Structures are given as structure tokens and as C-alpha cells.
Amino acid sequence: MSDLASITKDLNVPIEKRGAIVDSGAMSHFCPDQTRFLNFVTIPPQDIHTADGSMLSAIGWGDIKVELPWGQKKTTVTLKNTIYAPKMAFTLISTNWITAAGLAVLFEGHMCKILLHAPKQDIIAEIPQVQGLYSVVTVNQKQHDNLARQKLTIADLHCKLGHVSQEGLLAAIRKGLVTSVNIDLTSQMEFCEVCVKAKSAWKPFPKESTSRALTYGEMVHTDLWGPAQTTSIGGSLYYISFTDNYSRQTRIHFLKLKSEALTAFKAYEAWLGRQSPGVCLTKMRLDRGGEYLSGEFDQYLHQQGIEWQLTIHDSPQQNGVAKHLNRTLVEHARAMLLGKNLPKYLWAEAVNYATWLKNCLPSRATPSTTLFELVRKAKPDLSQAHEFGARVFVQVLEAGKLEARAEEAIFVGVDAESKAWCIYWPGKR
């Protein structure tokens, strides 16, 4: 068993594709992949002592099928009463149980042969020796393909995409506005209790302005939200949003103090100019919050020649785009946290992911296209999207010889600065 770790590293594949090891010292068949069981029975946890002195836990048993190599062919056999041990590195095939089933095992040269019992003794499998172990490398591709082909219902996709409108999702898919979504269009929209709890609110204010910018960057709505009841995992209590009036594209910056608003605005202004050469911010619509009316912020806007449009006292609806945005983002974030019963200090990650989704989906302001396509001239790819709080498994590069090769974590969004996902480790915060 000393070479298991090196073989795992060489294969570099997830646990459901690692195959099996024929082991003459195993007291039973073992399998770490629950999806391979034909019939599964849960049992009370039982300790398993390995040859290197470590301890694993068995929590179920049942039958599995494995394909054993035989020249250019394969022989499918059923391993009865296989023990489910999720931290086992490989499926272990016990030679003792093979012989007990009426077969014979012959170790000859660098090959393990499995034969029918006398008098026929026909060979049904030949397993080669790999780095001192008799390794069967198989891929449970059928199950993998079935999962890949499984269609989501409209309600499933609604949860996966941060509890956005089911009607809007269905319309976007039928119009071909988003890609990489495998959905069952015959499914029905369902009542979502999480949305009722998260989005219950007063009816919106009536519109007081129907003006709309004609070019990208002409006018930007901004608002500062907070303080949050709980400090985020990154130490923030506020976020400031910037929404382009023409495209409704939104950028979010998280703040520890209100006084950081001007720094965030300068960063947004620089991003806007660099990402869209030739675009020049000319107007800002904002409320009368102290973070905007400070002498430093006012002086900077005047120096840059940026016109600001302040709301009238007690009339936040005049900056309705930013106010509605904040309500929408917080509602979706609240729904995502409630939907998976996640701690409140992940609110910033939820708001950030809700913003990413908003920029990839159509809205009432842009019903015939997505915000992403309006700015980038390309359709958004939602293949990176997953349900917020979904369980994920991240590979462990330096695990013990018989320890699990992946650790469980939680999906909390898409990284805006690299082609990667944001992962939260509960044990490490």
C-alpha cells in the first residue's frame, strides 16, 4: 500500500474515476464513491484500521460493478457486500472475497489473473502491476454523462442563479439571450418560499423621471448601502454601487468606512476609462448622504468637470435606479444565504455574486438583451454559474497515503479578477 499516494498523483483524476486496486490483504471490498453502488444501505460508522496505522470510517455497504481488463476486452463483475468508506483513496478488490465467490486468483510475473474455478480455469481478467500495485484504471463515464445531460427545471435554475425572476429566466432562454444552460422547457414555474421571505417589501415608488442616457458612461447612479448588521468576512460594513444609466451595468466596491467612498469612486472612474477607451463620465446622480457632500468629494467632481444631480430632500425615488438596485441585490443576497442556511458574514460574497449575475442577465430596463452584451457586444456565458452555497470538493495536493484526495468547501461566487470560482472554507473562515 506504500505507492497509493504516488499513483493518485499520477492519475490526477477525481475519486469517481480512479478505478480499483486488487489487494490480497484487504479484509473486504471497499469503495469511496457512493454513486457506484447499485444498492446502498447506511450503517453506523465503523472504524477501519489500515496497514500504515491510520484509521478510516465505513458508513455503508452494498453491491458495485467493476470492469476488469482482459486483453482488448473487459469483464464486468459484481462485487457483493462492498463497504462504503468515503476517505479511501481507491476502490479495493479483496482477493479473499474473490476466491470465496468461487473464483481463483493467480499472481504470475507482473500480472494478477482471475480465473474460473477448476476444472475449466478459464481466465476472465488480467490486471497488470503498476508501481507495485495491481491497478484497474476505469472511468465511471456513464454516470458522469447522465449527470451532465440531466436537465434543470425552471425552479432549479431559479435557485442556481441567485433567485432571480423565473419569468425573466424563461424569457431569456427562449430568446437565446444566454448560453450554456441545460433546462427542461416543459417544466413549470414553482412557488419559492425563500423569495417570499427574502423579498417581501413595499410596492415601488412611482417613476418621477423617464429620461435615459443615450451613450455608455454618460450618466452613472451611485448609492452607499450600510452599515450591515454583521461585519463581512473581509471586514466590510458597507458597499457602494455604480450603475450606468444607459446599460444598467453595475460595479460594486466594499468599504470598511463611509469615508472610503471617494477612493472607491476614483477606482470606478479609472476602470470605466480603461475598460472602455473613449468613454468619459459626465453626470452623477446621487442622494444627499454625507459621504457625497463632503468637501473632498465635491471638490474632486468639480475638478473633473463631472456634473452631479442631487435628489431633493426626502425624495429617494429620484435616484430610483440606485435605490432599487440596492434593494434587489440585498434581497437576492438574503435569499441565497437563507436558501443554504449560511452565516450572515458571507453577505458581501452574496452581494458580489448577485451583481455578477445581474450583469449577465436581462432586466426590465433592457428586456431585449443582457447588460453584458450591451457593453461587451457578446452573449454572456453562464457555465461558471452554480447555486450559491453549493457543496464543492477541492483537490488536496499533499494528503496522506490513504486519506481523501479532496476536501469539502462551499461555492460563494465567481472571481472577477481571474478565471476562477470563489470558495469558502467553513473550518478556516
WOJORA-V67463 format. One record per residue. N is the residue number from 0. RES is the residue in three letters. OMEGA is omega in degrees with one decimal (NA if undefined). Layout:
# WOJORA-V67463
((N/RES/OMEGA) (N/RES/OMEGA))
This chain:
# WOJORA-V67463
((0/MET/-173.8) (1/SER/-175.5) (2/ASP/-178.8) (3/LEU/-177.0) (4/ALA/-179.3) (5/SER/178.6) (6/ILE/177.9) (7/THR/-179.8) (8/LYS/179.8) (9/ASP/-179.1) (10/LEU/177.4) (11/ASN/-180.0) (12/VAL/178.5) (13/PRO/-169.9) (14/ILE/-177.9) (15/GLU/-178.5) (16/LYS/-172.4) (17/ARG/178.5) (18/GLY/-172.1) (19/ALA/176.9) (20/ILE/173.6) (21/VAL/-171.2) (22/ASP/179.8) (23/SER/-178.6) (24/GLY/-177.9) (25/ALA/-178.7) (26/MET/179.8) (27/SER/170.3) (28/HIS/178.1) (29/PHE/177.1) (30/CYS/179.8) (31/PRO/-173.9) (32/ASP/-175.4) (33/GLN/-177.8) (34/THR/-177.3) (35/ARG/-176.0) (36/PHE/177.2) (37/LEU/176.0) (38/ASN/-171.8) (39/PHE/178.1) (40/VAL/177.8) (41/THR/177.9) (42/ILE/174.3) (43/PRO/-178.9) (44/PRO/178.5) (45/GLN/-178.7) (46/ASP/176.1) (47/ILE/179.0) (48/HIS/-179.2) (49/THR/-176.1) (50/ALA/-177.8) (51/ASP/175.6) (52/GLY/178.5) (53/SER/-176.0) (54/MET/176.2) (55/LEU/-178.4) (56/SER/174.9) (57/ALA/-174.6) (58/ILE/178.6) (59/GLY/176.7) (60/TRP/180.0) (61/GLY/-178.7) (62/ASP/175.3) (63/ILE/175.3) (64/LYS/175.4) (65/VAL/176.7) (66/GLU/-179.4) (67/LEU/-178.2) (68/PRO/175.8) (69/TRP/-174.5) (70/GLY/177.9) (71/GLN/-178.2) (72/LYS/176.4) (73/LYS/176.5) (74/THR/179.4) (75/THR/179.2) (76/VAL/177.2) (77/THR/177.1) (78/LEU/-177.4) (79/LYS/173.3) (80/ASN/177.8) (81/THR/-178.1) (82/ILE/177.5) (83/TYR/177.8) (84/ALA/-170.7) (85/PRO/-179.3) (86/LYS/176.1) (87/MET/-176.8) (88/ALA/-176.6) (89/PHE/163.3) (90/THR/179.4) (91/LEU/177.6) (92/ILE/-176.0) (93/SER/177.0) (94/THR/178.3) (95/ASN/-179.4) (96/TRP/176.0) (97/ILE/179.5) (98/THR/178.4) (99/ALA/179.4) (100/ALA/176.7) (101/GLY/177.3) (102/LEU/178.7) (103/ALA/179.1) (104/VAL/-179.3) (105/LEU/174.7) (106/PHE/-174.7) (107/GLU/-177.3) (108/GLY/177.4) (109/HIS/-175.8) (110/MET/171.9) (111/CYS/-178.4) (112/LYS/174.9) (113/ILE/-172.9) (114/LEU/168.9) (115/LEU/-177.4) (116/HIS/178.6) (117/ALA/9.1) (118/PRO/-174.3) (119/LYS/-179.2) (120/GLN/174.8) (121/ASP/178.1) (122/ILE/177.8) (123/ILE/178.8) (124/ALA/175.4) (125/GLU/-176.7) (126/ILE/-178.6) (127/PRO/177.5) (128/GLN/179.3) (129/VAL/179.7) (130/GLN/175.6) (131/GLY/-179.7) (132/LEU/177.9) (133/TYR/-166.9) (134/SER/174.1) (135/VAL/-179.5) (136/VAL/179.7) (137/THR/178.7) (138/VAL/178.6) (139/ASN/-169.9) (140/GLN/-177.3) (141/LYS/179.0) (142/GLN/-178.8) (143/HIS/-179.9) (144/ASP/179.7) (145/ASN/177.7) (146/LEU/-179.3) (147/ALA/-178.0) (148/ARG/-176.3) (149/GLN/-177.2) (150/LYS/176.4) (151/LEU/170.6) (152/THR/178.3) (153/ILE/179.8) (154/ALA/177.7) (155/ASP/-179.3) (156/LEU/176.2) (157/HIS/177.5) (158/CYS/-177.0) (159/LYS/-175.8) (160/LEU/169.3) (161/GLY/176.4) (162/HIS/172.1) (163/VAL/-175.2) (164/SER/177.9) (165/GLN/177.7) (166/GLU/-179.7) (167/GLY/178.4) (168/LEU/-178.1) (169/LEU/179.3) (170/ALA/-179.5) (171/ALA/-178.6) (172/ILE/-179.5) (173/ARG/178.4) (174/LYS/-179.5) (175/GLY/-176.8) (176/LEU/177.2) (177/VAL/-178.0) (178/THR/174.8) (179/SER/177.6) (180/VAL/-179.9) (181/ASN/-171.9) (182/ILE/175.2) (183/ASP/-176.2) (184/LEU/176.6) (185/THR/179.6) (186/SER/-176.9) (187/GLN/173.9) (188/MET/-175.3) (189/GLU/175.0) (190/PHE/-178.3) (191/CYS/-179.1) (192/GLU/178.8) (193/VAL/179.8) (194/CYS/178.7) (195/VAL/-179.5) (196/LYS/-172.4) (197/ALA/-168.9) (198/LYS/179.7) (199/SER/-174.8) (200/ALA/173.9) (201/TRP/174.0) (202/LYS/-176.5) (203/PRO/175.0) (204/PHE/174.2) (205/PRO/-179.4) (206/LYS/177.4) (207/GLU/-179.7) (208/SER/178.4) (209/THR/-179.7) (210/SER/-177.8) (211/ARG/177.7) (212/ALA/-178.1) (213/LEU/-179.0) (214/THR/179.1) (215/TYR/178.3) (216/GLY/-178.1) (217/GLU/179.0) (218/MET/179.2) (219/VAL/174.4) (220/HIS/178.7) (221/THR/176.4) (222/ASP/178.9) (223/LEU/-179.9) (224/TRP/176.4) (225/GLY/0.9) (226/PRO/175.8) (227/ALA/177.4) (228/GLN/-177.9) (229/THR/175.6) (230/THR/-179.3) (231/SER/-178.8) (232/ILE/176.9) (233/GLY/176.9) (234/GLY/-177.0) (235/SER/174.7) (236/LEU/-176.4) (237/TYR/162.7) (238/TYR/177.3) (239/ILE/-177.4) (240/SER/175.1) (241/PHE/-176.9) (242/THR/177.9) (243/ASP/-176.0) (244/ASN/-177.4) (245/TYR/-174.2) (246/SER/-173.3) (247/ARG/175.1) (248/GLN/-174.5) (249/THR/171.1) (250/ARG/-177.7) (251/ILE/171.7) (252/HIS/-179.5) (253/PHE/-173.2) (254/LEU/172.6) (255/LYS/179.9) (256/LEU/176.8) (257/LYS/-177.0) (258/SER/179.1) (259/GLU/-176.3) (260/ALA/-178.4) (261/LEU/177.6) (262/THR/178.8) (263/ALA/179.7) (264/PHE/178.6) (265/LYS/178.4) (266/ALA/178.3) (267/TYR/179.7) (268/GLU/178.5) (269/ALA/178.9) (270/TRP/-178.9) (271/LEU/-179.2) (272/GLY/-178.2) (273/ARG/-176.6) (274/GLN/179.5) (275/SER/-178.2) (276/PRO/180.0) (277/GLY/178.9) (278/VAL/-178.6) (279/CYS/179.8) (280/LEU/-176.2) (281/THR/-176.3) (282/LYS/175.9) (283/MET/174.4) (284/ARG/-173.5) (285/LEU/178.7) (286/ASP/-175.3) (287/ARG/176.8) (288/GLY/-177.8) (289/GLY/-179.4) (290/GLU/179.8) (291/TYR/-175.4) (292/LEU/176.8) (293/SER/-177.9) (294/GLY/-178.0) (295/GLU/179.5) (296/PHE/179.9) (297/ASP/-179.3) (298/GLN/-178.7) (299/TYR/179.4) (300/LEU/178.0) (301/HIS/179.7) (302/GLN/-179.0) (303/GLN/179.9) (304/GLY/-179.4) (305/ILE/178.6) (306/GLU/176.4) (307/TRP/-178.5) (308/GLN/-177.3) (309/LEU/174.8) (310/THR/173.5) (311/ILE/179.3) (312/HIS/176.8) (313/ASP/177.1) (314/SER/-178.8) (315/PRO/179.9) (316/GLN/176.9) (317/GLN/172.8) (318/ASN/-172.1) (319/GLY/-179.6) (320/VAL/-178.3) (321/ALA/-179.5) (322/LYS/178.5) (323/HIS/177.9) (324/LEU/-178.6) (325/ASN/179.7) (326/ARG/-178.4) (327/THR/-178.5) (328/LEU/-178.3) (329/VAL/177.1) (330/GLU/179.7) (331/HIS/178.8) (332/ALA/179.2) (333/ARG/179.2) (334/ALA/-179.0) (335/MET/178.7) (336/LEU/179.5) (337/LEU/-176.8) (338/GLY/179.9) (339/LYS/178.4) (340/ASN/-177.9) (341/LEU/-179.1) (342/PRO/-176.0) (343/LYS/-177.6) (344/TYR/172.7) (345/LEU/-176.5) (346/TRP/-178.6) (347/ALA/178.0) (348/GLU/179.5) (349/ALA/177.4) (350/VAL/-179.8) (351/ASN/179.6) (352/TYR/176.6) (353/ALA/177.8) (354/THR/178.6) (355/TRP/179.0) (356/LEU/179.6) (357/LYS/-178.5) (358/ASN/-179.7) (359/CYS/-173.8) (360/LEU/176.6) (361/PRO/179.1) (362/SER/177.5) (363/ARG/180.0) (364/ALA/179.4) (365/THR/-172.2) (366/PRO/-175.1) (367/SER/179.3) (368/THR/175.5) (369/THR/178.2) (370/LEU/-179.8) (371/PHE/-177.5) (372/GLU/-179.8) (373/LEU/-178.5) (374/VAL/-173.5) (375/ARG/-179.4) (376/LYS/177.6) (377/ALA/-179.6) (378/LYS/178.7) (379/PRO/177.4) (380/ASP/-177.0) (381/LEU/-179.1) (382/SER/178.9) (383/GLN/-174.7) (384/ALA/174.4) (385/HIS/178.0) (386/GLU/180.0) (387/PHE/-178.5) (388/GLY/179.8) (389/ALA/176.7) (390/ARG/176.0) (391/VAL/179.1) (392/PHE/-176.9) (393/VAL/-175.9) (394/GLN/174.9) (395/VAL/-173.9) (396/LEU/-175.5) (397/GLU/178.3) (398/ALA/177.6) (399/GLY/-172.3) (400/LYS/-177.6) (401/LEU/179.2) (402/GLU/-179.5) (403/ALA/-179.3) (404/ARG/178.9) (405/ALA/177.4) (406/GLU/-178.3) (407/GLU/176.8) (408/ALA/-174.3) (409/ILE/177.1) (410/PHE/-179.0) (411/VAL/173.1) (412/GLY/-178.6) (413/VAL/-179.0) (414/ASP/-178.4) (415/ALA/-174.4) (416/GLU/178.6) (417/SER/179.8) (418/LYS/-172.9) (419/ALA/174.7) (420/TRP/174.9) (421/CYS/-175.4) (422/ILE/179.0) (423/TYR/178.6) (424/TRP/-175.5) (425/PRO/-176.9) (426/GLY/-176.9) (427/LYS/-173.5) (428/ARG/NA))
